[in-house]
Amino acid sequence: MLAAVYIDTIFTLSCATIYTWLYFIITVLHQGYCPRSYYPTESDYRATNSSTDIIKYLSYYGTGPNLIIIELCTDIPRYLCLAYVSIRLPIILVGKIHQYRCNKETNELKHTQEERSFFIAAQPYSVESLYVRNLFRSANIRSRGQSLIARLIPKSVYEWHDDFRFSSRILCIYAALFLLLFFITIQLIIQQLPNLLHWQIMIQIRIGAINANIVDNQTSKPQNQSSSASADSTLKTPFIIAVFTALIITVIQVMVLLTRIRRHLLQIFCGNHSEIAKRENSNNILYATGNLHFAGFFIGYAFWGYILCFLLAFVIYIIIDKLIQNNGKSFEQILKGIIPVFILSMLKFYLNLFISKYVFLEQQGQILAIKNYRISIILLYFNFFLDAFLGIVASITRIINSILTTIIYMSRLDYSPLGRQREYGDAGFCAYSGFIQMEAVHRNPIMLAFASVLLVHQRTKQSNPSSKASKKWRLAVLLIRNPSLLTMRKAILAQKARYLALLQTMMTSEFELSSSVNFENALKTGLHSEYISHGHVSSNNPDIILPKL
């Protein structure tokens, strides 16, 4: 289907339309037989010779319609995509047939897809034209987006710009990412809910909290059922909340990245390199390589960000649940260790603020100048020992903050945990930087608008005499206002090359042995015939021709 759209002929579009319709019908018929992806068939059961999965799913979901409903919900994105393609391809085919008939009737030239995109950019209300029109307008006087989406989305959430559009590559990447997040969420919930008992036993073994009652539960069935029920009630709620927490965090991060892509592109269009480093020709290969890696790195980083956020949230929710179930004793012990250090650090922080403002600085901090230098030196000496202890605590919080920030911002390729100085050591940021540089070079709206105007004037047939006269008048005005362009015209350059060749021929022919006077007379004769024959001058006086050269 993608190849058919790229080739963009009536035959390929017809084949793709028929194939899409047949595939859609076969998919609906196959789904009508209610295939079960989670329960193995008889042949699969005999081939694998294992009943672990089927017993696990049967004991948890039963034989009712629960999994069938889940499978139908899982297939909703696939049916939506197939429905869109089944409708969109015939529309493209009809438009192609209509275009072919119009070109055949008017005998117009055929244009490629790239040329048609340039023709669209030359329209008065295209994205490129609107951007060029708004270049010298402030943000306050620009009109708000007129589309339906721009009116529905609040400006505080996302500000829609009519003079900017994301490339089709970005839209395709985000569509693939959202489908991946949807399928991962469904599969994670369906396939891991029956394993909560195994998860609880593994967690208890890891933390050393397993007791003899759990070991004895493996020998009796009623106790096993009670432990299974307790595990389900203990881990089910934190598990589901953790899954949706990770999903929400990942979606928010990738949407923030989308706004950052627009921000960085608009900055580079305006020549602002405060956030993305200025492009250097020595790094062109790195930019091209990063551009190739962007889509795959973005999907991979978002996937791992989702998994790590889920694991982090799951552990936090389990700890909170255990603290609540333990009658608050463990929570009380943790607070006894944290609250004194927290109070001491906050007390010292506000005490330093008060002393710095009213004791050490001039005019209560309005001027950066020490007022009581000796007292400040004494305080620095006694403050050193307490700050050493607080520095140890602050270093631990720094490690925790860096880990949490890296996990939460894993989906953001524009954010590098290595810092500003070492951000190009991050492969994800290098891929993002290369993508931004390539997009800025090839999708600059000023360049596209200018190139589209040139292409329209070049490819438009000047069949009307008035249009030809208008074109000549515009050319005359351009040359009058820019006299330096006269020497760069094709006709002038061709004349210079021809005259230089003529002089070279004369210098290497029989004229080289003649005297200077005879050579000048012969040169006047040759140039006279050259100018008169081509109609460059109307005078027959050869003395006028030589100074012109």
Protein Blocks (a to p, Z undefined) as FASTA:
>chain_A
ZZmmmnopaklmmmmmmmmmmmmmmmmmmmmnopafkbccfklmmmnopaklmmmmmmmn
omafklmmmmmmmmmmmmmmmmmmmmmmmmmmmmmmmmmmmmmmnopacddfklmmmmmm
mpmkbmklmmmmmmmpcfklpccdfbfklmmpcfkloccdfkbccdfklmmmmmmmmmmm
mmmmmmmmmmmmmmmmmmmmmmmmmnopacfklmmmmmpmklmmmmmmmmmmmmmmmmmm
mmmmmmmmmmmmmmmmmmmmmmmmmmmmnopaklbccddfklmmmmmmmmmmmmmmmmmm
mmmmmmmmmmmmmmmmmmmmmmmmnnommmmmmmmmmmmmmmmmmmmmmmmmmmmmmmmp
ghhhpaccdfblmlmmmmmmmmmmmmmmmmmmmmmmmmmmmmmmmmmmmmpmkbcfkbjk
lmmmpmklmmmmmmmmmmmmmmcfklmmmmmmmmmmmmpccfbfklmmmmmmmmmmmmmm
mmmlmmmpmklmmmmmmmmmmmmmmmmmmmlmmcfklmmmmmmmmmmmmmmmnopafbfb
fklmmmmZZ
